Amino acid sequence: MSPPRFTPEQVAKSWRDALDVWDVRVQLSPPEPHVPFRPDADHANEPLAYIDLVKRQVFVHFELLHDMRAAGSLTAVLAHEIGHHARFPHTLGWDAELRVQEQKLIPGLKQSLTNLFYDLQVNEVVGRTHARELADVYRGFQRVHGIGDMSPMFFFYLAIYEELWGLMPGQLAPEILESEMEARFPGLRAEARMFAQTFYALPSPRLQFLYFCATFIRYLGKPEELTYSLPLGSDVSLPDVDDLDAAINGAARWDDALEEAKERGWMDNGTGNSSSGDALDTIHRVTHHLPGKGGGELRRALVGRHYKRLVDQHVLKLPSAPSKPEPYLRTTPEAWEYGDDPSAIDWTLTVISQGHLAAVAPLRRELEADLPPPSELGVPSVEIYLDTSGSMPNPESQLNAMTLAAQVLSASAIRKKATVKGIIYSDGEPEVSPWMYDEDTARDFLFGYLGGGTRYPFEKLESLSRERPDALRVIISDSDFLANVAEGDSMRLLVESVRRSRALVAFLALPDDKRAREVLAPVLAERRFRLVVVTWLSDFGPAAANLSRALLEN
């Protein structure tokens, strides 16, 4: 076995020297060797260094650093990583703000530029004492990856460091590409010099980022196709849902910086207005390119918070219970047998009851749903039938007034300790939730969207009315419901369901109620049926709030 290229003593000394660059003490473990994510892959494509914030551990790809012929740059590399942790970005909330703004400044951007922005800030500080070592890392990166397909953005980026560190042109940005890049982007060298002189002298990080985006956009090509890699890139953790949510709803903090950027001539008056654009569109832009987000879970969570704010505008927020009720109960214990699910074993009960035989005779107990208790103070259980046909937009992409109305009704009921069942339907089999008594669960279910035509599930309405008589039922739809109820046996099923309900409300988007009263005449004679017509979709939220007060107030 070959001797290690970096001794523990060398690594420890480099770590101490790197901390001294920033004059900080951080709660991070000293560097450990990077373990390849994929042992069979080209190690040149693995990160050179990064920080695992979960483990509070710094990792360095020592082998790659050696192959780049930059072994003497270990202190500079470690100082670079500490710089990200200590100052740039320092918090993921700040990173989230930048990600929101860059999508407004450069719509459709496929890969965020924030890591590159932070590297410019970090390397200016580290380069004051370790410019040569950092330059060796960037030259080594080109040695390992080649320069044949170097992007104009990376060439310009390297040219900035040549100006910043007083290097001759060609010492970082490949000299062989100089004439080609200058022909494609006249004045590139002069712009790199101006950037190095201007960027670091700007008085605020917000102005720095606006100037950075306004300058780099020239070299991006098609933003929606941009992908890039840096020798010290991809080493900043991604913001979470709390960070992004706060950033999306705190864009006004950028107004002064945007106005100053426009006065300086970096962007026109139609660019980057923090108050412009739909919040759902901003959420889509910010999240569509983020990796590893579980098929849109991050986006769905952000959309959920947006709708919750809209709901809270209409529904009084009551004090929450100390804890959520337990949705499941354990069944009677039975003997566990080989082949059963090991997770069903109740070890606490087994040890108490079986004693020394616990290991050989474990007991299992399944979980069964704990049906919620009846509502407090006579507030009825509520069934919400939500039309999610193609006549209304997907609520995750555009504001869906009917979805908002369903969520207002749901939140109103749950905050009064009522239980809610959601039924979303289109032209196929409807999706039916269990009885819900948690607002977040109900909100998530009511984001469901089926699209297509409309066929109201009268058979499901009738069967559910038998399962839970005396529930309050609300149908949220438009003129399609009138067409559906006039077909076949639908009216009979509707009338029977009304008679088994505490009340059944048809909550419909219609220009007026004339046709509705003609079509629904047989059921309008029932004392438990109510027709509520909403003329404008924008009124659905307030109307739902008024309806919930009328139905649920004692």
Salt bridges, closest charged atoms under 4 A:
ASP17 OD2 - LYS13 NZ 2.85
ASP20 OD1 - ARG25 NH2 3.91
ASP40 OD2 - ARG38 NH2 3.77
GLU46 OE1 - HIS34 NE2 3.09
ASP67 OD2 - HIS43 NE2 3.10
ASP67 OD1 - HIS66 ND1 3.77
ASP95 OD2 - ARG99 NE 2.88
GLU97 OE1 - ARG206 NH2 3.09
GLU97 OE2 - ARG253 NH2 3.36
ASP119 OD1 - HIS80 NE2 3.08
ASP119 OD1 - HIS84 NE2 2.87
GLU124 OE1 - ARG128 NH2 2.87
GLU133 OE2 - ARG132 NH2 3.86
ASP136 OD2 - ARG132 NH1 3.55
ASP136 OD1 - ARG139 NH2 2.89
GLU162 OE1 - ARG189 NH1 2.57
GLU163 OE1 - ARG193 NE 3.38
GLU178 OE2 - ARG189 NE 2.98
GLU180 OE2 - ARG184 NH1 3.93
GLU191 OE1 - ARG218 NH1 2.81
ASP235 OD2 - HIS80 NE2 3.53
ASP235 OD1 - HIS84 NE2 3.38
ASP242 OD1 - ARG305 NH1 2.71
ASP245 OD2 - ARG305 NH1 3.76
ASP245 OD2 - ARG309 NH2 2.65
GLU260 OE2 - ARG264 NH2 2.98
ASP281 OD2 - ARG285 NE 3.08
ASP312 OD2 - LYS308 NZ 2.95
ASP312 OD1 - ARG415 NH2 2.60
GLU334 OE1 - ARG364 NH2 2.97
ASP340 OD2 - ARG364 NE 3.32
ASP346 OD2 - ARG365 NH2 2.93
GLU366 OE2 - ARG364 NH1 2.79
GLU383 OE1 - ARG473 NE 2.63
GLU396 OE2 - ARG300 NH1 2.66
ASP438 OD1 - LYS324 NZ 3.37
GLU439 OE2 - ARG415 NH2 2.71
GLU439 OE2 - ARG443 NH2 3.23
ASP440 OD1 - ARG443 NH1 2.83
ASP444 OD1 - ARG300 NE 2.75
GLU462 OE2 - ARG466 NE 2.46
GLU462 OE2 - ARG500 NH2 3.07
ASP470 OD2 - ARG502 NH2 3.34
ASP489 OD2 - ARG492 NH2 2.38
GLU496 OE2 - ARG492 NH1 2.67
ASP513 OD2 - ARG517 NE 3.08
GLU526 OE2 - ARG499 NH2 2.85
GLU553 OE2 - LYS416 NZ 3.56
